[in-house]
Amino acid sequence: MNDRLIHPDSYDIIVIGGGHAGAEAAWAAANLLKGQGGTVALITIDPAKVGVMSCNPAIGGLAKGQIVREIDALGGLMGTAIDNTGIQFRILNLSKGPAVRGPRAQADKYLYAAEVQRLLATRPNLDILPGTVDELHAEDGRISAVAYTDTTTNKQITLTSRAIILTTGTFMRGLMHTGEQQTKGGRVGEDAAYPISDSLIKLGFDLGRLKTGTPPRLDANTIDFASLEIQPGDETPVPFSDLTDRDQFPKLKQLPCYMTRTVKSSHDLILANLERAPMYNGQIETAGPRYCPSIEDKVVRFADRESHNVFLEPESLSTNEIYCNGISTSLPADIQQQIVNNMPGCENATILRHGYAVEYDMVWPHQIDATTMTKIVPGLFLAGQINGTSGYEEAAGQGLLAGLNAFRYLQGEDLFRFTRDQSYIGVLMDDLVTKTPREPYRMFTSRAEFRLLLRADNTDFRLTPLGRDLGLVDDRRNDALQNKLAARNELESYLSNHRIDLDSSGSSIPMINWIKRHDVSPALAAETLAATTSLSEAGRDPNLIATVIADLQYEGYILRHRREVEKLAAQEHTDIPTAIDYESITGLRNEAAHTLNKFKPATLGQAARLAGVTPADLMVVSVALAK
């Protein structure tokens, strides 16, 4: 944290909240403003908690790993932070096609938060201020200031700004549940934020309420790991960031995870105690994450299953905390203890911290644009769980976009939207503004119709040039990409100009044709090319070879995707004025007019993806726009 205030009463951009969305927003904004002498403030309850991993001590996974790679390709900090603090790295779905593989890493959660704070501290134009927000102010319909109470002096301070980014996580009127016990707070040991909800309502926003949960943490010294199936990391781990020095990677000692399971007696115990479960006794009425359900949800929804896998994941190199991935719960403490002790290897396990559910306020995302700026109050941007999402990675992606667009808003430039064929961040934002979330939104590869274009291995090729144009990418990252492009050109030229013997008869084919065959794996290709002296070390890089192979082997599908993108481009980029009143359009069905007025799509492409809007409705709107 900087010890000084650059401007005591005014900042160019103010970020509220120090989670993963807030950190990326502040980082992007500070980088964009530094060349202009601009300033950024990050207001958070406790600066020592910036970047804290509230739930799972891991970054990435299926589709989520792609988002982290995208953040890195665009100059964000999450990839660097996890590479410097990861204690296990794995590529998930490695046996499947490249479009559905996802990099994932276990983190030392304490070192991760410290690394995020270290990185933010390298930006001299960024101040991190301790405080709880009391009110957001608007003038002439635009955001103008934030009033907050300094948590160290208890003094109320008002800071003016024309661009404010709100990233409140689970803290807005947060309420935690463990059985019948209820505690106000956004996470264990931290108070909830109450005035922000009232301020948003006063500004005209429609709020909703969602729920998320976390599992118990166990003492590693009380677990019999020798009896459990080990889950090691990759033998040759791959970093997230394109800037990580692979000769110095990984930086920390690598640890395995272990797999255990729940048992039928625990399921019977849960069913017998549902009246004590907040999700089933009416204590919690809000929706939780469907794709990351609590153990009580799993037992009820999958009644035929007698067990569920549970992954025991270390949280740090310096503590004995073990995260129980698979038994998120808000059941009473005594029931949690029995569930844990019934799991193989955990018969004598001690719970260090019980699982709990947390309810919190959010803003229904039809009130934001895919740029993250709100439609109601220009200059106010929302990112993270406040928009109805779940996950560190989804939050960070939104934070980066919010930081970028807050800067562009200040410059009077058009705000930027990612398209669905450009990035998973684009898919995320488009889904948020065209579909009302019934539960916290989580990203999956299945949500991306162009996922062959959006692989984890090609993020720098597709996004770093764009990030450079937007001002997010510095010289070091751009130089790294140019070197990689040169190596790729060298590799592709070699493949086009050399042949390979197929058998002892002397018959051969061009290597470019050989490498397109689906029986040629990246490992085989890398092994074949490893001995050649005609290629530089960069041209023989196994990861580069894997990317080139994926592009060549899926060339037909990729070309088909690109044709579909071109066909949709005109509609996707046809802007719709936000002031349009759809009920005034002659010939438009009432249902379509109501939906369009609610969501206020920014483009015809977004309008086409709204439930209840037909192609015929779209034609009527197109004619009205032409007039």
LINVENZI-V90495 format. One record per backbone hydrogen bond with DSSP energy under -0.5 kcal/mol. NH is the residue of the N-H (numbers start at 1). CO is the residue of the C=O. If there is no record, write none. Layout:
# LINVENZI-V90495
NH_CO / NH_CO
This chain:
# LINVENZI-V90495
6_4 / 11_160 / 12_39 / 13_39 / 14_163 / 15_41 / 16_165 / 17_15 / 17_43 / 23_19 / 24_20 / 25_21 / 26_22 / 27_23 / 28_24 / 29_25 / 30_26 / 31_27 / 32_28 / 33_29 / 34_30 / 36_33 / 37_33 / 37_34 / 38_33 / 40_125 / 41_13 / 42_127 / 43_15 / 43_41 / 44_42 / 44_129 / 49_46 / 50_47 / 51_18 / 52_49 / 54_52 / 58_56 / 59_105 / 61_103 / 64_62 / 65_61 / 67_63 / 68_64 / 69_65 / 70_66 / 71_67 / 72_68 / 73_69 / 74_70 / 75_72 / 76_71 / 81_77 / 82_78 / 83_79 / 84_80 / 85_81 / 85_82 / 86_82 / 87_106 / 88_106 / 90_104 / 92_90 / 92_102 / 94_91 / 96_93 / 100_97 / 101_98 / 102_92 / 104_90 / 105_59 / 106_88 / 107_57 / 108_85 / 109_107 / 109_315 / 112_108 / 113_109 / 114_110 / 115_111 / 116_112 / 117_113 / 118_114 / 119_115 / 120_116 / 121_117 / 122_118 / 122_119 / 123_120 / 124_122 / 126_123 / 127_40 / 129_42 / 129_127 / 131_44 / 132_149 / 134_147 / 135_147 / 137_145 / 139_142 / 142_139 / 143_378 / 144_137 / 145_137 / 146_159 / 147_135 / 148_157 / 149_132 / 150_148 / 150_155 / 151_130 / 154_150 / 157_148 / 159_146 / 160_9 / 161_144 / 163_12 / 164_379 / 165_14 / 166_164 / 166_381 / 167_16 / 167_165 / 171_168 / 173_171 / 173_193 / 174_171 / 175_359 / 176_183 / 177_357 / 178_181 / 179_330 / 181_178 / 183_176 / 185_174 / 186_190 / 187_190 / 190_187 / 193_171 / 194_192 / 197_194 / 198_194 / 199_195 / 200_196 / 201_197 / 202_198 / 203_199 / 204_201 / 205_200 / 207_205 / 208_362 / 210_360 / 211_287 / 212_358 / 214_356 / 217_353 / 218_322 / 219_350 / 220_218 / 220_320 / 222_219 / 223_220 / 224_345 / 225_223 / 227_224 / 228_225 / 229_259 / 231_257 / 234_89 / 237_235 / 244_241 / 246_244 / 248_245 / 249_246 / 251_83 / 255_87 / 257_231 / 258_312 / 259_229 / 260_310 / 262_308 / 266_263 / 267_263 / 268_264 / 269_265 / 270_266 / 271_267 / 272_268 / 273_269 / 273_270 / 274_271 / 276_273 / 277_274 / 278_276 / 280_277 / 281_277 / 284_278 / 287_209 / 292_289 / 295_328 / 298_294 / 299_295 / 300_296 / 301_297 / 302_298 / 303_300 / 305_302 / 310_260 / 311_325 / 312_258 / 312_310 / 313_311 / 313_323 / 315_321 / 322_218 / 323_313 / 324_216 / 325_311 / 325_323 / 326_324 / 327_324 / 329_214 / 336_332 / 337_333 / 338_334 / 339_335 / 340_336 / 341_337 / 342_338 / 343_339 / 343_340 / 344_261 / 346_343 / 349_346 / 352_217 / 352_350 / 353_217 / 356_214 / 357_177 / 358_212 / 359_175 / 360_210 / 361_172 / 362_208 / 363_386 / 364_206 / 364_362 / 367_364 / 368_365 / 369_373 / 372_369 / 374_380 / 375_367 / 376_367 / 378_141 / 380_377 / 381_164 / 381_379 / 382_372 / 383_166 / 387_384 / 388_385 / 389_384 / 390_441 / 395_391 / 396_392 / 397_393 / 398_394 / 399_395 / 400_396 / 401_397 / 402_398 / 403_399 / 404_400 / 405_401 / 406_402 / 407_403 / 408_404 / 409_405 / 410_406 / 411_407 / 412_408 / 412_409 / 413_408 / 422_419 / 423_419 / 427_423 / 428_424 / 429_425 / 430_426 / 431_427 / 432_428 / 433_429 / 434_430 / 435_431 / 437_435 / 441_388 / 447_444 / 448_445 / 449_447 / 451_448 / 453_450 / 454_450 / 456_98 / 458_455 / 459_456 / 462_458 / 463_459 / 464_459 / 464_460 / 465_460 / 467_463 / 468_464 / 469_465 / 470_466 / 471_467 / 471_468 / 472_467 / 473_467 / 478_474 / 479_475 / 480_476 / 481_477 / 482_478 / 483_479 / 484_480 / 485_481 / 486_482 / 487_483 / 488_484 / 489_485 / 490_486 / 491_487 / 492_488 / 493_489 / 494_490 / 495_491 / 496_492 / 497_493 / 498_494 / 500_509 / 502_507 / 503_507 / 506_503 / 509_500 / 511_498 / 512_495 / 513_510 / 514_510 / 515_511 / 516_512 / 517_514 / 520_517 / 521_519 / 525_521 / 526_522 / 527_523 / 528_524 / 529_525 / 530_526 / 531_527 / 532_529 / 540_536 / 540_537 / 541_538 / 545_541 / 546_542 / 547_543 / 548_544 / 549_545 / 550_546 / 551_547 / 552_548 / 553_549 / 554_550 / 555_552 / 558_554 / 559_555 / 560_556 / 561_557 / 562_558 / 563_559 / 564_560 / 565_561 / 566_562 / 567_563 / 568_564 / 569_565 / 570_566 / 572_568 / 573_569 / 574_571 / 575_573 / 576_602 / 580_577 / 582_580 / 584_581 / 585_582 / 586_584 / 588_585 / 593_589 / 594_590 / 595_591 / 596_592 / 597_593 / 598_594 / 599_595 / 600_596 / 604_571 / 604_574 / 605_571 / 607_603 / 608_604 / 609_605 / 609_606 / 610_607 / 611_434 / 613_610 / 614_612 / 618_614 / 619_615 / 620_616 / 621_617 / 622_618 / 623_619 / 624_620 / 625_621 / 626_622 / 627_623
